[in-house]
Amino acid sequence: MASFYTNAPAPSGLLHKTNDHGAERYSPGLNIVIIGAGIGGLTAAIYLRYQGHAVTVLEQPHSTNDTATVLHLTPNSNGLLRRIGIFAEHLDANSVESVSADEEEMRTETADKYTATTMQISEYDANNRLLRNTDLTDSNTLWLHPWHLVNRARLHEELNRRATSLEGEGVPVIIRRCSCVADIDATSGTALLENGERVQGEVLIGADGIHSKARPKVPGGDIGTKASGKSAFCFQVPRQVAMDDVLTREYAEKDGQWHFTGMRKEGEEKAYIQAEWIIKADKAKLIDVYKDFDPSLVALMGKAETETFDAWELLDLGVLPTWVHKRLALLGDAAHPFFADQSQGAGCAIEDAVALAVVLQHGITAGEVPERLRLYEKIRKERANRVQEYLRLAGRDLRNKGLELGLYWRMPVSFGPFPGPRQTFEGRPRSSAQSTFTIASIKFKTSRTILENLFPSSSFRFKSPGTVAYASFSQTTLDKMEWLGGSGYRYFGLYIHGVEYVQNDGQVLEGTFLPILFEDLTDPIISGREELGIPKLYCSIDLWRRNSSYWIQAGWQGASFGKFALDGLREVSLGDDKGTIGGEDDHGIFSYKYVPAVGQRGKADVEYAIFVPHAEEAKAVESKVQKVYKADRASVSLDPLHWEALPTLYHIVSRLAEIPVYEVVEAKVVEGVGVPNFSSARRID
């Protein structure tokens, strides 16, 4: 892993000599050509320069000056810029934090100017009524690096200065202005300019944005962008100008800086003029769009400086099958464009840039480039695409046929979010505090070796080194379930106790592993599989309960494959019985989610472990044990029959039937109220 320190000496082998370009470029590193001089392209240029490579950036001319746009530098991207000596607070950025007078005095000693404030996100309706207000101050304390709002032009100017400066590590970057790329050859690493000149490198990086010329040169990259039907715009107003008008004074009286971002749907005449990716908004037309809004907002827009009005048409792009091809790699919006209003595009581009510099470390040969670029894609693609999808959902509003954040969505998505045990159709949380449960469980001693074969990954292991293990067959009956109209259902499963899961960071979770759960109703099967990753299947579950007996029979289409009996039941004192299936005070329930990829046999779209912590579940819904019955005798009988009788379950039941019951440790029936809904289920690693 490469490390970058702004006070470190230049990598060995680099020479600095002046010439017409400011420095003679001698380096044993690679010759790298970057198409695009945006935030991502320049960050890549600086980091690659520090790795000892010779970097040339091809920048096309822009016809507008982007002076009003403000970027969110979230902690992840901000930390990466700080490693190369770029501190947003030195660029008059707003910090998402509260700064005391003492801190302010201390910081102004080392910075030209530092502006800090408590940042809030406020949402208003058309009549200027506050709908919600979120204070982000506390959120910023969770991260090592601060969260800033910085003027895009100021940040771009500083990146440009750092890239080309004679000071610092490596050879200064050459930025070729007005170099419009007409074509690209990924095999030779050549960019053909519109003037006929060829610029060749051992690595070619396409950081040329949403309208990328490089994207069509990777396999599957010849896809067009899609209009979202919306555009966003922003503007700046001098504080004193707003203060001088009683109608707009409220906006200027608050501390800190205000950053205004508006959204509008397309359909009317476009209120902007587009030149490449930069859009200049028409102030008069935008004011007309918002003419029916609160007069104070319309007045404020009228006071904005015309040249500060910037706008973006929000464009979308499907997931690319690959970002790399031979000597070419895509970066930033060229690979994964984000909606501009979601404030993550620059951050992800910065992450891409640093990842590229890490895999293209000093000493890499030209022959290793294609392999290193594939490694870059492996490092970045999944994360960037996941953020892209998250922001795609966040960018849709409740009045559109969109998948809103905070709601559970399941197929078919055409009809809106899916009501279930954790939400209503409108997204309100369900209550299961009054729902009832009856749990009949048989805990037994069995073979460790046979149970270990049911673990889906090597991260699972038994806590005890012994050759025996403990498990339970448990059947639960739920009733008075709000989400089922007051009715209920039944389920039973195998619970393997005393299990540990070793996380990637070495931390260990303790719990009970659930390899299979049978249920007798379709609705909870689907919601549990899709929303929670619980391995659920259907079977019929019949019960016979008498004064001292509790019998369970499981089957499929009339074929009975399981019988469980608890006899000699007697009510006992609640005592310290927690009502848990195994009677053990473990941390929670483990399961394993697996979703196959469509059209790719043997490959998973989704595959990871799930953990449901008992402590978090108890906070959401408190389960109260009301009665406990202990059995004198218990038995388990499983018969897989044959494939014809159980055509979809034989392979499962036959494995369950192999589990020996050395000794029944405990058999009991527990009754209570308050049913957890597993809303605290989370992915491990």
Secondary structure by P-SEA (a helix, b strand, c coil): cbbbbccccccccbbbbbccccccccccccbbbbccccaaaaaaaaaaaaabbbbbbbbbbbccccccbbbbbcaaaaaaaaaacccccccbbbbcccccaaaaaaaaacccbbbbcbbbbbbbccccccccccccccccccccbbbbbbcaaaaaaaaaaaaacccccccbbbbbccccccccccccbbbbccccbbbbccbbbcccccccccccccccccbbbbbcccccccccccaaaaaaccccccccccccbbbbbbbbbccccccccccccbbbbcaaaaaaaaccccaaaaaaaaacccccbbbbccccccccccccccccccccccccccccccccaaaaaaaaaaaaaaaacccccccaaaaaaaaaaaacaaaaaaaaaaaaaaacccccccccccccccccccccccccccccccccccccccbbbbbbbbbbbbcaaaaaaaccccccccccccccccccbbbbbbccccccccccccbbbbbbccccccccccccccbbbbcbbbbccaaaaaaaaaccccbbbbbbbbbbbcccbbbbbbbccccccbbbbbccccccccccccccccccccccccbbbbbbcccccccccbbbbbbbbaaaaaaabbbbbcbbbbbcccbbbbbccccccccccaaaaaaaaacccccccccbbbbbccccccccccccc
